Amino acid sequence: MAQAHGDQVIHYKQYIKIWGWLLVMTLLALGLGYSPMPEGLKAVLLVGITLAKIVLIASIFMHLKFEKMNLVLLTFSPLVLALILFFITFGESGGSSTHTIITH
């Protein structure tokens, strides 16, 4: 069986293969979480795995693989806006003399 999208066809085998990759990446991320390695490297690897999972889910399960670039950019624009807002407010999250954030 296959699901048609315009003139493109996605077979159920591809869904199962992508699901397998997502499972492997999730298990890898889980293993990285418990591994003894520097926190900075661990964070970079976990973010990389998460971004790879986002791309797989968006391209296959959300069918963005077959869409025009305008729709793809429209879909990911909230992520860009969230990053902009994060970096605008990042400096103010350090605390003040009445409210301090303890970091270890």
C-alpha positions as semicolon CSV with decimal commas, in nm:
position;residue;x (nm);y (nm);z (nm)
1;M;0,000;0,000;0,000
2;A;0,112;0,353;-0,061
3;Q;0,001;0,703;0,016
4;A;-0,003;0,939;-0,281
5;H;0,090;1,304;-0,253
6;G;0,057;1,471;-0,589
7;D;0,272;1,266;-0,823
8;Q;0,490;1,141;-0,535
9;V;0,422;0,812;-0,355
10;I;0,529;0,715;-0,004
11;H;0,522;0,343;0,069
12;Y;0,448;0,212;0,416
13;K;0,793;0,049;0,415
14;Q;0,942;0,396;0,421
15;Y;0,731;0,489;0,726
16;I;0,857;0,181;0,909
17;K;1,217;0,258;0,810
18;I;1,186;0,617;0,935
19;W;1,024;0,493;1,257
20;G;1,322;0,262;1,305
21;W;1,566;0,550;1,258
22;L;1,372;0,761;1,505
23;L;1,384;0,474;1,757
24;V;1,760;0,435;1,709
25;M;1,819;0,809;1,751
26;T;1,600;0,817;2,063
27;L;1,791;0,527;2,218
28;L;2,121;0,694;2,125
29;A;2,010;1,019;2,290
30;L;1,901;0,827;2,598
31;G;2,238;0,654;2,615
32;L;2,420;0,985;2,575
33;G;2,222;1,127;2,865
34;Y;2,370;0,867;3,099
35;S;2,722;0,859;2,956
36;P;3,014;1,018;3,142
37;M;3,131;1,290;2,903
38;P;3,173;1,667;2,920
39;E;2,839;1,845;2,950
40;G;2,910;2,080;2,659
41;L;2,982;1,795;2,419
42;K;2,682;1,603;2,547
43;A;2,457;1,905;2,489
44;V;2,584;1,956;2,133
45;L;2,532;1,587;2,048
46;L;2,183;1,583;2,199
47;V;2,081;1,896;2,009
48;G;2,221;1,747;1,687
49;I;2,025;1,425;1,734
50;T;1,710;1,623;1,811
51;L;1,751;1,837;1,498
52;A;1,798;1,524;1,285
53;K;1,477;1,380;1,431
54;I;1,293;1,706;1,357
55;V;1,405;1,695;0,993
56;L;1,294;1,332;0,954
57;I;0,954;1,392;1,110
58;A;0,891;1,712;0,914
59;S;1,001;1,575;0,579
60;I;0,826;1,238;0,591
61;F;0,536;1,248;0,837
62;M;0,442;1,611;0,768
63;H;0,501;1,559;0,393
64;L;0,724;1,868;0,367
65;K;0,960;1,670;0,147
66;F;0,724;1,727;-0,146
67;E;0,615;2,083;-0,071
68;K;0,739;2,407;-0,216
69;M;1,012;2,588;-0,027
70;N;0,771;2,867;0,077
71;L;0,565;2,626;0,289
72;V;0,876;2,471;0,439
73;L;1,010;2,813;0,540
74;L;0,670;2,910;0,679
75;T;0,668;2,594;0,890
76;F;1,009;2,658;1,044
77;S;0,976;3,036;1,091
78;P;0,836;2,999;1,449
79;L;1,159;2,823;1,545
80;V;1,364;3,116;1,415
81;L;1,142;3,364;1,599
82;A;1,172;3,161;1,922
83;L;1,552;3,166;1,891
84;I;1,550;3,543;1,838
85;L;1,330;3,595;2,144
86;F;1,549;3,363;2,348
87;F;1,865;3,556;2,272
88;I;1,694;3,891;2,332
89;T;1,586;3,786;2,682
90;F;1,887;3,566;2,766
91;G;2,083;3,846;2,932
92;E;1,800;3,929;3,169
93;S;1,766;3,574;3,299
94;G;2,084;3,589;3,509
95;G;1,909;3,733;3,813
96;S;1,950;4,047;4,019
97;S;2,046;4,138;4,374
98;T;1,698;4,039;4,497
99;H;1,656;3,735;4,276
100;T;1,956;3,515;4,205
101;I;1,983;3,199;4,002
102;I;2,218;2,943;4,154
103;T;2,429;2,751;3,904
104;H;2,652;2,461;3,991
